[in-house]
Amino acid sequence: MSGTSLVSARERAIAVLGGEPDDATLRRYLHGISGVDAVGLEQRAAGLGSRSIKTSSKQWALDRIISLIDLTTLEGADTPGKVRSLAAKAMNPDPADASTPRVAAVCVYGDMVPFAVEALGGAHGDPDDGLISVAAVATAFPSGRASLDIKLADTAEAVAAGADEIDMVIDRGAFLAGRYGLVFDQIAAVKEACRRADGSSASLKVILETGELVTYDNVRRASWLSILAGGDFIKTSTGKVAPAATLPVTLLMLEVVRDWHLATGQRIGVKPAGGIRSSKDAIKYLVTVAEIVGEEWLQPHLFRFGASSLLNDVLLQRQKIATGHYSGADYVTID
């Protein structure tokens, strides 16, 4: 997986903005975007969340959720052994059922990347091909409070160690202060730090930390800004701040991705992360993705779940179907 080059991203931004991406130009553009109807957004999310899916689609939905999960461990107490265990679960989520798909990626701190790569072995690769990516959080995750030099070194080290994807955090303080040019420049610089010596690039997921952005308008502006600066994915949260992912916020981000695609032809990924723990809730996200951007987005290079406990519930529901103990109450309304 690789994203657009820094040059093409900046050139595209200039074409969209009609000028250099400095504070004044970005403020004029971002504040010119129509405001979010919060009541309407939440009502639409609630409506999509109550949609039914056919009983025959439940197994498909569960398998698709697994294939879109970034299995994550991001704790100060992480050890090589814990990362190896995570990789083993990623490769074989249910040892009792060989038909269970692999997850899309394992997500770890940068210093754990070599252990993840080693543990995955031949299973390490593009999740669109049924393999497993290694994602690394970087840029002083989760706070983002560090100098740009440190953020870039953090990113480059993870990429050199074998990370396929970088999950960066934006400087929320700078964004909320209206320093949009600074946020743009940092995302663009991190994008450049994702470049490998052979010219390929790790995919860049830009974490907005929506729980700290306060308003839907800010979420929409931060989404546009992150895409303009070259992000390959926009991601809701670090999972360290409440609220994390919500269906209305994810719907809003999907609308931005849809509008960007209509305007440029470029497809950008979306990753809700944190707080999605049940199969029932995850299916609501699948329905929302299909409705807003289309089913073609339900593949690893365009949509991910940032979750760990979610996998356990999905496996439980698959086992219930296999043993005949499945109940429609575990999901959204049955047709």
C-alpha positions as CSV (number, residue, x, y, z in Angstrom):
1,M,0.0,0.0,0.0
2,S,1.3,3.4,-0.8
3,G,-0.2,6.9,-0.9
4,T,0.1,10.0,-3.1
5,S,3.4,11.8,-3.2
6,L,4.0,14.9,-1.2
7,V,4.4,16.9,-4.5
8,S,1.1,15.7,-5.9
9,A,-0.7,16.3,-2.6
10,R,0.6,19.8,-2.3
11,E,-0.1,20.6,-6.0
12,R,-3.6,19.2,-5.6
13,A,-4.1,21.3,-2.4
14,I,-3.0,24.5,-4.3
15,A,-5.4,23.7,-7.1
16,V,-8.3,23.2,-4.7
17,L,-7.4,26.2,-2.5
18,G,-6.5,28.6,-5.3
19,G,-3.3,29.5,-3.5
20,E,-0.6,28.4,-1.1
21,P,-1.8,26.4,2.0
22,D,-1.0,29.1,4.5
23,D,-3.2,30.1,7.5
24,A,-5.1,32.8,5.6
25,T,-5.9,30.6,2.5
26,L,-6.8,27.6,4.6
27,R,-9.0,29.6,6.9
28,R,-10.8,31.2,4.1
29,Y,-11.4,27.7,2.5
30,L,-12.2,25.7,5.6
31,H,-14.5,28.3,7.1
32,G,-16.2,28.6,3.7
33,I,-17.4,25.0,4.0
34,S,-21.1,24.9,5.0
35,G,-21.8,24.3,8.7
36,V,-22.9,20.9,10.0
37,D,-26.6,20.4,10.9
38,A,-25.9,18.5,14.1
39,V,-29.5,17.4,14.6
40,G,-29.8,16.2,11.1
41,L,-26.5,14.4,11.2
42,E,-27.4,12.6,14.4
43,Q,-30.8,11.7,13.1
44,R,-29.4,10.3,9.9
45,A,-26.8,8.3,11.9
46,A,-29.5,6.9,14.1
47,G,-31.6,5.9,11.0
48,L,-28.7,4.1,9.4
49,G,-27.9,2.4,12.7
50,S,-31.3,0.9,12.7
51,R,-31.2,-0.5,9.2
52,S,-31.8,-4.2,8.9
53,I,-29.5,-6.6,7.0
54,K,-30.6,-9.9,5.7
55,T,-30.1,-13.0,7.8
56,S,-28.0,-14.5,5.0
57,S,-25.7,-11.5,5.2
58,K,-24.8,-11.9,8.8
59,Q,-21.9,-14.4,8.2
60,W,-20.6,-12.2,5.4
61,A,-20.7,-9.1,7.7
62,L,-18.9,-10.8,10.5
63,D,-16.1,-12.0,8.2
64,R,-15.8,-8.6,6.6
65,I,-15.5,-6.9,10.0
66,I,-12.6,-9.2,10.9
67,S,-10.8,-8.5,7.6
68,L,-11.1,-4.7,8.4
69,I,-9.8,-4.8,12.0
70,D,-6.5,-3.2,13.0
71,L,-5.7,-5.4,16.0
72,T,-4.0,-3.1,18.5
73,T,-1.8,-3.0,21.5
74,L,-0.7,0.5,22.6
75,E,0.3,0.3,26.2
76,G,3.4,1.4,28.0
77,A,3.8,-2.2,29.3
78,D,3.9,-3.7,25.8
79,T,6.6,-6.3,25.4
80,P,8.0,-8.3,22.4
81,G,6.1,-11.3,23.8
82,K,2.8,-9.5,23.9
83,V,3.3,-8.3,20.3
84,R,4.1,-11.8,19.2
85,S,0.9,-13.0,20.8
86,L,-1.0,-10.3,19.1
87,A,0.5,-11.3,15.7
88,A,-0.4,-14.9,16.3
89,K,-4.0,-13.9,17.0
90,A,-4.0,-11.7,13.9
91,M,-2.9,-14.6,11.7
92,N,-5.2,-17.2,13.3
93,P,-8.1,-15.4,15.1
94,D,-10.0,-18.6,15.8
95,P,-7.8,-21.7,16.0
96,A,-10.9,-23.9,16.1
97,D,-12.1,-22.6,12.7
98,A,-9.6,-22.4,9.8
99,S,-12.2,-20.5,7.7
100,T,-11.9,-17.4,9.9
101,P,-10.3,-14.5,8.0
102,R,-7.1,-12.8,9.1
103,V,-7.3,-9.2,10.4
104,A,-6.1,-6.3,8.3
105,A,-3.2,-5.1,10.4
106,V,-1.5,-5.2,13.8
107,C,-1.0,-1.7,15.2
108,V,1.9,-1.1,17.7
109,Y,4.3,1.5,18.9
110,G,7.2,2.1,16.7
111,D,9.8,0.3,18.8
112,M,7.6,-2.8,18.6
113,V,7.5,-2.8,14.8
114,P,10.5,-5.2,14.2
115,F,8.9,-7.8,16.5
116,A,5.6,-7.6,14.7
117,V,7.3,-8.0,11.3
118,E,9.3,-10.9,12.5
119,A,6.3,-12.6,14.1
120,L,4.1,-12.3,11.0
121,G,6.8,-13.7,8.8
122,G,5.3,-14.7,5.4
123,A,1.8,-13.4,6.5
124,H,3.2,-9.9,6.5
125,G,1.9,-7.9,3.5
126,D,-1.0,-6.2,1.8
127,P,-4.3,-6.9,3.5
128,D,-6.1,-6.5,0.2
129,D,-4.3,-9.7,-0.7
130,G,-5.3,-11.5,2.5
131,L,-2.0,-10.7,4.3
132,I,-1.4,-8.5,7.4
133,S,0.0,-5.0,7.5
134,V,2.1,-3.6,10.3
135,A,0.9,-0.2,11.4
136,A,2.8,2.0,13.8
137,V,1.6,5.0,15.8
138,A,4.0,7.9,15.5
139,T,4.4,11.7,16.0
140,A,4.5,11.6,19.8
141,F,1.3,9.5,20.0
142,P,-1.2,10.1,21.6
143,S,-0.7,13.7,22.6
144,G,1.2,14.9,19.5
145,R,3.1,17.4,21.8
146,A,6.6,17.2,20.4
147,S,8.8,19.2,18.0
148,L,8.5,18.4,14.3
149,D,12.0,17.0,14.2
150,I,11.0,14.4,16.8
151,K,7.8,13.6,15.0
152,L,9.6,13.1,11.7
153,A,12.3,10.9,13.4
154,D,9.6,8.9,15.1
155,T,8.0,8.3,11.7
156,A,11.1,7.6,9.7
157,E,12.4,5.1,12.3
158,A,9.1,3.1,12.2
159,V,9.1,3.0,8.4
160,A,12.7,1.9,8.3
161,A,11.8,-0.9,10.7
162,G,9.2,-2.2,8.4
163,A,6.0,-0.4,9.1
164,D,3.5,-0.4,6.2
165,E,1.3,2.2,7.7
166,I,1.8,5.2,10.0
167,D,-0.9,6.5,12.3
168,M,0.0,10.1,13.1
169,V,-1.8,12.5,15.4
170,I,-2.5,16.1,14.4
171,D,-1.5,19.0,16.7
172,R,-5.0,19.7,18.1
173,G,-3.8,22.7,20.0
174,A,-2.6,24.3,16.8
175,F,-5.8,23.4,14.9
176,L,-8.1,24.8,17.6
177,A,-6.0,28.0,17.6
178,G,-6.6,28.4,13.9
179,R,-3.0,27.6,12.9
180,Y,-4.1,25.6,9.9
181,G,-1.0,26.2,7.9
182,L,1.2,24.7,10.6
183,V,-1.1,21.6,10.8
184,F,-1.0,21.3,7.0
185,D,2.8,21.6,6.9
186,Q,3.3,19.0,9.7
187,I,1.0,16.4,8.0
188,A,2.8,17.0,4.6
189,A,6.2,16.6,6.3
190,V,5.2,13.4,8.0
191,K,3.9,12.2,4.6
192,E,7.3,12.8,3.2
193,A,8.9,10.9,6.1
194,C,6.8,7.9,5.1
195,R,8.8,7.6,1.9
196,R,11.2,4.7,1.7
197,A,14.5,4.7,-0.1
198,D,13.1,2.7,-3.0
199,G,10.5,5.5,-3.7
200,S,7.5,3.6,-2.2
201,S,5.7,5.0,0.7
202,A,4.0,3.8,3.9
203,S,0.3,4.7,4.0
204,L,-0.5,7.6,6.3
205,K,-3.5,7.6,8.6
206,V,-4.2,11.1,10.1
207,I,-5.7,10.9,13.6
208,L,-8.0,13.9,14.3
209,E,-8.8,13.0,17.9
210,T,-12.4,14.1,17.4
211,G,-13.2,14.0,21.1
212,E,-11.0,17.0,21.5
213,L,-12.2,18.9,18.5
214,V,-15.5,19.6,20.3
215,T,-17.8,20.5,17.3
216,Y,-18.9,18.7,14.2
217,D,-17.8,21.8,12.2
218,N,-14.2,21.3,13.5
219,V,-14.3,17.6,12.6
220,R,-15.4,18.5,9.1
221,R,-12.6,21.1,8.7
222,A,-10.0,18.9,10.2
223,S,-11.0,16.1,7.8
224,W,-10.7,18.4,4.8
225,L,-7.4,19.7,6.0
226,S,-5.9,16.3,6.6
227,I,-6.9,15.1,3.1
228,L,-5.6,18.3,1.5
229,A,-2.2,17.8,3.2
230,G,-1.8,14.3,1.8
231,G,-3.4,11.9,4.3
232,D,-4.3,8.5,2.8
233,F,-6.8,7.8,5.7
234,I,-8.6,10.0,8.2
235,K,-9.0,8.4,11.6
236,T,-11.3,9.4,14.4
237,S,-9.3,8.8,17.5
238,T,-6.3,7.5,19.4
239,G,-8.6,5.4,21.7
240,K,-7.1,7.3,24.6
241,V,-9.6,10.1,24.7
242,A,-13.4,9.9,25.3
243,P,-15.5,10.1,23.3
244,A,-13.7,8.1,20.7
245,A,-15.4,6.9,17.5
246,T,-19.1,7.6,17.2
247,L,-21.4,6.8,14.3
248,P,-22.3,10.5,13.6
249,V,-18.7,11.6,13.5
250,T,-17.8,8.7,11.2
251,L,-20.7,9.5,9.0
252,L,-19.5,13.1,8.8
253,M,-16.0,12.0,7.8
254,L,-17.4,9.6,5.2
255,E,-19.3,12.5,3.7
256,V,-16.1,14.4,3.4
257,V,-14.4,11.5,1.7
258,R,-17.3,11.1,-0.7
259,D,-17.2,14.8,-1.6
260,W,-13.4,14.7,-2.1
261,H,-13.8,11.7,-4.4
262,L,-16.5,13.4,-6.4
263,A,-14.2,16.5,-6.7
264,T,-10.9,14.8,-7.5
265,G,-11.4,11.1,-8.2
266,Q,-9.2,10.2,-5.3
267,R,-10.3,7.6,-2.8
268,I,-9.4,8.3,0.9
269,G,-9.8,5.8,3.7
270,V,-11.7,6.2,7.0
271,K,-10.8,4.5,10.3
272,P,-13.1,4.8,13.3
273,A,-11.1,3.8,16.3
274,G,-11.9,3.3,20.0
275,G,-15.2,2.3,21.6
276,I,-16.5,-0.1,19.0
277,R,-16.8,-3.3,21.0
278,S,-19.7,-5.3,19.7
279,S,-20.6,-6.9,16.4
280,K,-23.9,-5.2,16.4
281,D,-22.3,-1.8,16.5
282,A,-19.7,-2.7,13.9
283,I,-22.4,-3.8,11.5
284,K,-24.0,-0.3,11.9
285,Y,-20.7,1.1,10.6
286,L,-20.7,-1.3,7.6
287,V,-24.2,-0.2,6.7
288,T,-23.2,3.5,7.0
289,V,-20.1,3.0,4.8
290,A,-22.1,1.2,2.1
291,E,-24.8,4.0,2.2
292,I,-22.5,7.0,2.2
293,V,-19.6,6.0,-0.1
294,G,-20.5,2.6,-1.4
295,E,-19.7,-1.0,-0.8
296,E,-16.4,-0.6,-2.7
297,W,-15.1,1.2,0.4
298,L,-15.5,-2.0,2.5
299,Q,-12.0,-3.2,1.8
300,P,-8.8,-2.8,3.9
301,H,-7.2,0.0,1.9
302,L,-10.3,2.2,2.4
303,F,-11.9,1.3,5.7
304,R,-10.6,0.0,9.0
305,F,-11.8,-0.6,12.6
306,G,-9.3,0.4,15.2
307,A,-10.3,-2.1,17.9
308,S,-9.2,-5.2,19.8
309,S,-12.1,-6.3,22.0
310,L,-14.3,-6.1,19.0
311,L,-12.6,-9.2,17.5
312,N,-13.6,-11.3,20.5
313,D,-17.3,-10.5,20.1
314,V,-17.2,-11.1,16.4
315,L,-15.6,-14.5,17.0
316,L,-18.3,-15.3,19.6
317,Q,-21.1,-14.5,17.1
318,R,-19.5,-16.6,14.4
319,Q,-19.3,-19.5,16.8
320,K,-23.0,-19.0,17.7
321,I,-23.9,-19.3,14.0
322,A,-21.8,-22.4,13.6
323,T,-23.4,-24.1,16.6
324,G,-26.9,-23.0,15.8
325,H,-27.1,-20.8,18.9
326,Y,-27.3,-17.6,16.9
327,S,-30.0,-15.0,17.9
328,G,-30.9,-12.1,15.7
329,A,-31.0,-10.0,18.8
330,D,-27.2,-10.0,18.6
331,Y,-27.4,-7.8,15.5
332,V,-29.4,-5.1,13.9
333,T,-33.0,-5.9,13.1
334,I,-33.5,-8.9,10.9
335,D,-35.5,-8.6,7.7
